[in-house]
Structures are given as C-alpha cells and as structure tokens.
Amino acid sequence: MPQMLMPYTDVAASDEIIANTKLWLERAVIGLNLCPFAKSVFVKKQVRYALTAATTADELLAEIESELNRLRDTDPAELDTTLLIHPQAMTDFLDYHFFLAEVDALNRNLGYDGVFQIASLHPQYEFAGSEPDDIANFTNRSPYPTLHLLRESSIDRAVAAFPDAESIFERNIETMERIGHEGWKKLWLV
C-alpha cells in the first residue's frame, strides 16, 4: 500500500502526534461519545492515522486526493475511515476554514460527492457566531489540524442504527457545557 506523498520524517515527533491523536479519539470523541459511530471502527482497527508533512495547500490537496483514492481502493472491513493529520499545513483556523471550500471542490471534482464526506477538526475550531473560548467549539477541536475522511455508506449505516442521529450536535454541546473547560482539561490528566 503506498505511503504518504509527503511523509513525516521525524519519527519521534510522528509517534507523539499519532499518540496524541489516538488519545484525543479515545478520551474525547469516544469517551465523551461526541461521535457515537467512532467506537466501532476504532475497536475494529479500521481507522487510518495518516500523518503528512505537507506545508502548503497544494501539497495537502494532493494528500487528500491520495487518501480518498486509498479509501476507494480498500475494503471497508479493512479501512473504513481516515484521519488525515496535517500539523504543518493550515495551522491558522481562518486559513483552514477557507481551505475547506477547496477540499469540498476536490471531492466533487474527483467524482466522490455522495461517496465520501470530509469533516473538519482543528485545535482552534470556532463555530460561526461563537466566541473563541466557547466550550461548544471543543466538539470539533483536535490536537492538530485534521481532516476526517468518511465513507458516506458507513455514515448512512451508522445513522440508520442510531436513533435521533440529528440530535448528536445538540447533545455534544450539552456534554461540553456540562463538563466545561475544567472537565476538558481533566481529560488529559488521567
């Protein structure tokens, strides 16, 4: 299976970035049940942690295309979803936010609209109309800028199996408001 187009060559840093991402996935996403669909693919080891050393938008778009093609060419039982971690590209949230339009256009231009969905995660994630320190923003805050590449068919199956899937967003905000900033900080002390 081909590797990253722009591999992260610092092995120690790479190991730390992947470990931090897995810890976030386990403690926040799964532990707080922010995504009720994540546990299944995590337990089955169907998540790819793709770490790129891309530094520019064009390099990152090439990595996205490569990872989407990898998902297309791999049996979902082996690989269901990819977390494309890009700690050196789109580190400023405003740049990242505007870059997402290019990501959506790439997905469409590749003919993957309705096949794959790309979710956005960022350490400075901020919902429109919210304040930077609003705890609701933490539902989409990851340790590093990350694009979550998902199969639409997997989302459809998960939504069909999950009652009231449309309420996930509101429930996540309630969870974050309940634990607050102190509770969020405690997640990382354990």
C-alpha positions in Angstrom: 0.0 0.0 0.0 1.5 3.4 -0.9 2.7 5.7 1.8 2.1 9.4 2.3 3.2 11.6 -0.6 4.9 14.0 2.0 5.9 11.6 4.8 6.7 13.0 8.2 10.3 12.0 8.7 10.8 12.9 12.3 10.0 9.5 13.8 9.8 10.7 17.5 7.5 13.7 16.5 5.4 11.4 14.3 4.9 8.9 17.1 3.9 11.7 19.5 1.5 13.3 17.1 -0.2 9.9 16.3 -0.3 9.0 20.1 -1.9 12.4 20.9 -4.4 11.9 18.2 -5.3 8.4 19.4 -5.6 9.7 23.0 -7.9 12.5 21.8 -10.0 10.0 19.8 -10.3 7.7 22.9 -10.9 10.2 25.6 -12.8 13.0 23.8 -14.5 11.6 20.7 -15.3 8.1 22.1 -15.0 8.8 25.8 -17.5 11.7 25.7 -19.5 10.0 23.0 -19.1 13.0 20.7 -19.4 10.6 17.8 -21.4 7.5 18.6 -20.1 5.9 15.4 -16.4 6.2 16.3 -16.1 3.4 18.8 -17.0 0.6 16.4 -14.3 1.5 13.8 -11.8 2.2 16.5 -12.3 -1.2 18.2 -12.2 -3.0 14.8 -8.9 -1.1 13.9 -10.5 0.4 10.8 -9.1 3.9 11.3 -6.1 5.1 9.4 -4.0 7.7 11.1 -2.4 9.4 8.1 0.3 11.9 9.1 1.6 14.3 6.4 4.4 16.7 6.4 2.6 18.9 3.8 3.1 22.6 4.4 1.1 24.1 1.6 -2.5 24.0 0.4 -1.5 22.3 -2.8 0.6 19.6 -1.0 -2.3 19.0 1.3 -4.8 18.7 -1.5 -2.6 16.1 -3.1 -2.5 14.1 0.1 -6.3 14.3 0.4 -6.7 13.0 -3.2 -4.3 10.2 -2.4 -6.1 9.3 0.8 -9.5 9.4 -0.8 -8.3 7.1 -3.6 -6.8 4.7 -0.9 -10.3 4.6 0.8 -11.9 3.9 -2.6 -9.5 1.1 -3.3 -9.6 -0.6 0.1 -12.2 -2.9 1.5 -14.2 -1.0 4.2 -13.7 -4.1 6.5 -10.0 -3.3 6.4 -10.1 0.5 6.3 -13.3 2.4 7.0 -12.2 5.9 7.8 -9.0 8.1 7.7 -7.8 10.9 10.0 -5.5 12.9 7.8 -3.4 14.8 10.3 -1.6 17.8 8.9 0.2 19.7 11.7 2.3 21.9 9.4 -0.4 23.0 6.9 -3.5 25.2 7.5 -2.4 25.8 11.1 -4.3 29.1 11.2 -8.0 28.4 11.7 -9.2 31.2 9.3 -6.9 29.8 6.5 -8.2 26.3 7.3 -11.8 27.4 7.3 -11.5 29.0 3.8 -9.4 26.0 2.6 -12.4 23.7 3.3 -14.1 25.0 0.2 -11.2 23.8 -1.9 -11.5 20.4 -0.1 -15.1 20.1 -1.0 -14.4 21.1 -4.6 -11.7 18.5 -4.8 -14.1 15.8 -3.5 -16.7 16.9 -6.1 -14.1 17.1 -9.0 -12.9 13.6 -8.2 -16.5 12.3 -8.5 -16.6 11.4 -4.8 -19.6 13.6 -3.9 -22.0 11.2 -2.2 -19.2 8.6 -1.8 -17.0 10.4 0.7 -17.6 13.1 3.2 -14.8 15.2 4.8 -15.3 16.5 8.3 -13.1 19.3 9.7 -11.3 19.3 13.0 -8.8 21.9 14.3 -7.2 22.9 17.6 -8.6 26.4 17.1 -12.0 25.3 15.7 -14.6 28.0 16.1 -18.3 27.8 15.0 -19.6 30.8 13.2 -21.0 33.4 15.7 -19.3 31.9 18.7 -16.5 33.3 20.9 -13.1 31.6 20.7 -13.3 30.2 24.2 -16.9 29.0 23.8 -16.8 25.4 25.1 -19.1 24.2 22.3 -16.2 24.8 19.9 -14.3 21.9 21.6 -16.6 19.4 20.0 -14.5 19.9 16.9 -11.2 20.7 18.5 -8.4 18.1 17.8 -4.8 18.2 18.9 -3.7 19.1 15.3 -5.4 20.3 12.2 -7.1 17.1 10.9 -9.4 16.2 8.1 -11.7 13.2 8.7 -12.4 11.3 5.5 -15.5 9.2 5.9 -17.4 6.8 3.6 -21.0 8.0 3.0 -22.2 4.4 3.1 -20.7 4.0 6.6 -22.4 7.2 7.8 -25.7 6.0 6.3 -25.5 2.7 8.1 -24.5 4.3 11.4 -27.3 6.9 11.2 -29.8 4.2 10.4 -28.7 2.3 13.5 -28.6 5.3 15.8 -31.9 6.8 16.9 -32.2 10.5 16.7 -28.9 11.0 14.8 -29.9 14.6 14.1 -29.7 15.3 17.8 -26.0 14.4 18.1 -24.8 18.0 17.6 -27.1 19.4 20.3 -26.2 16.6 22.7 -22.5 17.2 22.1 -22.9 20.9 23.1 -24.8 19.9 26.2 -22.0 17.4 27.1 -19.4 20.1 26.6 -21.4 22.7 28.7 -21.8 20.1 31.4 -18.1 19.3 31.7 -16.9 22.8 31.0 -13.3 23.9 30.5 -12.1 22.3 33.7 -13.6 19.0 32.7 -12.0 19.2 29.3 -8.6 19.8 30.9 -9.1 16.9 33.3 -9.5 14.5 30.3 -5.8 14.9 29.6 -4.6 14.5 33.2 -5.7 10.9 33.6 
